[in-house]
Amino acid sequence: MSSQRRKRKYSLTEEVIIPSASRGAQRPLAVANERPAENARTLKRSTVTYYPPAFDRAPIPGDALGDYNPLVDDFDDFDFSPIPSNEEVERYLAKHDLEDEAGDEQVDDKVRKFATLEHDSTLRAWSLEVDRYLDEIIRLDGLRGASPDRCPRCPASTLSVPRYRCMDCFSGQLLCSDCCLHAHQEHPFHRVNEWNGTFFRRTTLQAVGQVIQLGHPFGEACPAPTPGPRACLVVHTNGFHPVTLQFCQCASVAVAGDRTEQLLRAELYGASLTDPTTFCTLRVLEAFHIQTLQSKMTAYDFYMSLQHMTDVTGISRQYDRLKPFLRVVREWRYIKLLKRSGRGHINNGVKESTPGDLCLRCPACPRPGVNLPENWESVSDDLRYLYMLILAIDANFRLKRRAVSNDARDPGLMSGRGYFVPDGDYRTHVLRYADQEDISTCTGFAAMAHANTKFNKGYATTGVGLVLCARHGFILPHGVGDLQKGERFCNMDYIAMSSLLLFGDRCDTVFSYDIACQWEIYLRRRVMDEAFPRHLRLELPVGRQLRFAIPKYHFWGHKGEDHNKYSLNLMSGVGRTDGEEVERNWWRHDATAASTREMGPGSRHDTLEDHFNWSNFTRLIGLGKLLTKRLKTAVLGFSQHTHLLDDFSTGIPSEHIKSWTDQVVAYEADNSLPDPYYVAPSGLTEAEIKLQLADEEDRDAATGKPVLHAITPSSMLVELLEIEEQQRRFKQKYPVVTKELVNLVVDIYDRRAGIRRRVQTVRDVQAIYMPCVPQMVALELPRISAALDRKSKEQSRQPPRSSTSSGAAKTAATPVPPEHIPLFLPSQVPASAREGLVAGVCAMESRLREGQMRNALDKLLIHLHIRSRLVSFKARQVRHQRENMKAHAQLDANEVKIKHFKLKYQAARAAKLALDGPGAWETEWPVLKDADVRGLRDSEPQVEAETSNRQRITEGKRTLSWIWTRAGVRDSGLEASTVGGMTEALRGEWLRARARPLRYREEIGHIREERRRTVVTLEKVALDWEARGAAREVSCPLLREGLRAYAAEQASIQRGFSAHFQRLWQAPIKNVTTETGPVDEGRELDGDLNGGVLYAFAGDDSDDEDGRLAGVERDED
């Protein structure tokens, strides 16, 4: 042990006690202190009781818990005593010379567990005071001390009787009718109650006598008012309000405007153009708009909540204004989109809108003429990836629409100017391919592929196809289209080309699509076909200018051969793009499916357009933190995987590395060359080894070699292995067999009888080829029987049965169940006894065991991947109890198979180890631990300590479980040539290790360029808004003032985003540590990126002090 003084650990353990009267509300803490003993080999533990100082609050009486209280009884596990602060614990530790090996951060973690109880303690304390709270709430229903005979605002000489109290005014005074009306001239939509001598009942300001005058400034009467329609109803944030309106019709009507203008200038939105009777305040429209965008609340639910706020009992008159409200909401969505897109600042801006004008675009994606430098097309080939456009495509089958209404009755308001492709041209195009079937898939998951077209009866739209930027998740203009018959080429081709068309001079492009391997085959031919719309017949480039990829999570469901060219982990230039951003996007919109499913085509499109625009806006809000977090992860990943690659390369001949590098560079330039990443399956399967052994025995018999039995040794071994498999399956299905279970399950009798018959049959053959087996059986069975008997008694907790009793014979031994009968394969025979076996049986079993391992491992990988797909399918498609139960049953059945193949591999390896002993074969067949049995997306140890616990580690950040790589040569210290067939596996794994730091290096370059583009784009948008302020020619000075004010506000918001992002990005990287040491701030990572030294900087979340710009984080992989 080191001579240095060992740091002492401490631990805080909570004691839930009732505070004593002498200590008030203090909680004692047991502090365990570990010190080295005198022998320096053990630790001596002692415990000190720590009493934190009392807080400045009254202690709870010790007998407070003695009285029965149903509210208190529910919190019996909580404690009233105060929680020690961090400072108090630190002072106590310093006083007693206690240190922590992990530093202050661990101290905070240990104390933090006490802070989690503070909320519960407060709640329990409140439960003791609930009566007082209840009394005060009830008290509010009375007069609250107000005089029912005199109005507090009227002179003493008046005899006005106060009867009205406002529910929304802060004072809550009881006023007379005149004072109530005067007080609400500026608050016409407050709720008023009337005192009837016994209680308050609901009334309205209209009933009190209120009249709302429009068209004049506040307090100014109109000399010639015109009454509004009867039965006018205003929808406000606090409910429904019947009102009496008066419009201006005097000489100043030219200034006041017509009725629609007078209403809108009073911030009242009429539900119709002529004589509306339903009006919505702009405040209620804003409230609903933000709530439906954030929480996906339906307009019906919002309307009903206002109905209940007006009268929760339903006794009084109920207002049926739902349809007008829905119409106003739809109009409001459209107006807000027009306003935010600047259409109101351009002459004829609404009519002359061009495709995509109403969309919010990604500021970080490359846009020629907007955010790219002038010479971007002339950069060297190694830097062209910085200006690459990466798009992701996918289909969603939850956003359906029933066959209700039609385009004539319900046209869309913004067709072709937003995210949906133009309806008319798109529908005409799709009708030409009415007989086209769904896109085929190479994954082999036919059931999941079939889910694309299920439950389509009665639906006019079966889902939507969508294109977005794969790096930031912004939905593209013209990037959405309805699906009519599943996911077909005609739909996805049109949507993809429509979104690509709006980029003008196209950059190098990568399309990420979960079935890209099928989609890209004849894409160019389909696009140039005469039936395809002429304006979308784009000359798609070939080679590296247009590439196709499969998202990382979906990639593992495809065939391995010839598919590495679609891997985003191996594709040059894409950085750490995972292609799954389009999948993460769906959770934002799936919640709208229930309401949009019942809408007409126009209403559904307008609603989804609004939600898509909000989705892009939230992406913009979080863009600063997103790029900050990604750069932090990329810096760490680059450092880690660079060192891992260096360690991996040590010991590999340099000529191998050079050859492999040349191969992969040539392959990246031309994917038609042989794939250096692909490792062809090698080795014989279990069935092939059995056939090979049978052929060898046939050849021996043909040469005249003596045959000892009609059943050959290989046949005997195959039979024993099959019995072993049968025993394993039985014990897995029935881990504990009781008498009650045997009586209930008849299948157990049949299974056991079958195993016993096969064992008895093979024993005769074993006696010939393995003479020692009969004696071993005679010795081993009684021992197993006794062990099983003891175990049975221990489980039943019965006292041991006496071996003898007075006048009774000795109890007979319990028969060994067939599933526990030892088979005594050569691997299970002691090494000293194997010399008496027939020559060759040990080698035969060793070969069969290797085939078992290969078969078990292949099946294990299949079922691990099936599990991940089943989980994903359940999360996305299964919603109801019946389907959930079926999905759980499928998962459980798959888990049984996973466990079976794990046990099969472990048993086969243990047998081969017993036969051959340690050796080079262990490199190809490592030990399979429980932690190794995981899928590609399952939880596993974090590679990066700085990343969130929610993040999963996948290809770019991890070292996969060896079951997925099957290339263990690098860990053995052996040359690849010493293990047959492992050179290719080593090449494939080394090339993947080489690709990881390259992708992180590209990611750093992408992020730096995206930051630059974001700042440039935001400044350009700000300048555009400033120019719009005076672009429109209007005669009304008030409108001109509004145009300039809104344009200046939007320009300020764009520059505010830019300034906020730059503050985040200027902060250096903090607290990033790798296995090789800390990553220094401003650490030099590369020397040839972008023509200079690359420095990486990232901020932390503390820069956003008030959390207003909380980012939309992606699940990194």
Secondary structure, 3 states (H helix, E strand, C coil): CCCCCCCCCEEEECCCCCCCCCCCCCCCEEEEEEEECCCCCCEEEEEEEECCCCCCCCCCCHHHHCCCCHHHHCCCCCCCCCCCCHHHHHHHHHHCCCCCCCCHHHHHHHHHHHHCCHHHHHHHHHHHCHHHHHHHHHHCCCCCCCCCCCCCCCCCCCCCCCCEEECCCCCCCCECHHHHHHHCCCCCCCCEEEECCCCEEEECHHHHCCCEECCCCCCCCCCCEEECCCCEEEEECCEEEEECEEEECCCCHHHHCCHHHHHHHCCEEECCCCCCCEEEEHHHHHHHHHHHHHHCCCHHHHHHHHHHHHCCCCCCCCCCCHHHHHHHHHHHHHHHHHHHCCHHHCCCCCCCCCCCCCCCCCCCCCCCCCCCCCCHHHCCHHHHHHHCEEEEEEEECCCCEECCCCCCCCCCCCCCCCCECCHHHHHHHHHCCCCCCCCCCCCCCHHHHHHHHCCCCCEEECEEEEEEECCCCCEEEEEEEEECCCCCHHHHHHHHHHHHHCCCCCCCEEEEECCHHHHCCCHHHHHCCCCCCHHHCCCCCCHHHEEEEECHHHHCCCCCCCCHHHECCCCCCCCCCCCCHHHHHHHHHHCCHHHHCCCCHHHHHHHHHHHHHHHHHHHHHCHHHHHHHHHHHHHHHHHHHHHHHHHHHCCCCHHHHHHHHHHHHHHHHCCCCCCCCCCCCCCCCHHHHHHHHHHHHHHHHHCCCCCCCCCCHHHHHHHHHHHHHHHHHHHHHCCCCCHHHHHHCHHHHHHHHHHHHHHHHHHHHHHHHCCCHHHHHHHHHHHHHHHHHHHHHHHHCCCCCCCCECCECCCCCCCCCHHHCCCCCHHHCCHHHHHHCCCCHHHHHHHHHHHHHHHHHHHHHHHHHHHHHHHHHHHHHCCCHHHHHHHHHHHHHHHHHHHHHHHHHHHHHHHHHHHHCCCCHHHHCCCCCHHHCCCCCCCCCCCCCCCCCCCCCCCCCCCCCHHHHCCCHHHHCCCHHHCCCHHHHHHHHHHHHHHHHHHHHHHHHHHHHHHHHHHHHHHHHHHHHHHHCCCCCCCCHHHHHHHHHHHHHHHHHHHHHHHHHHHHHHCCCCCCEECCEECCCCCEEEEEECCEEEECCCCCHHHCCCCCCCCCCCCCC
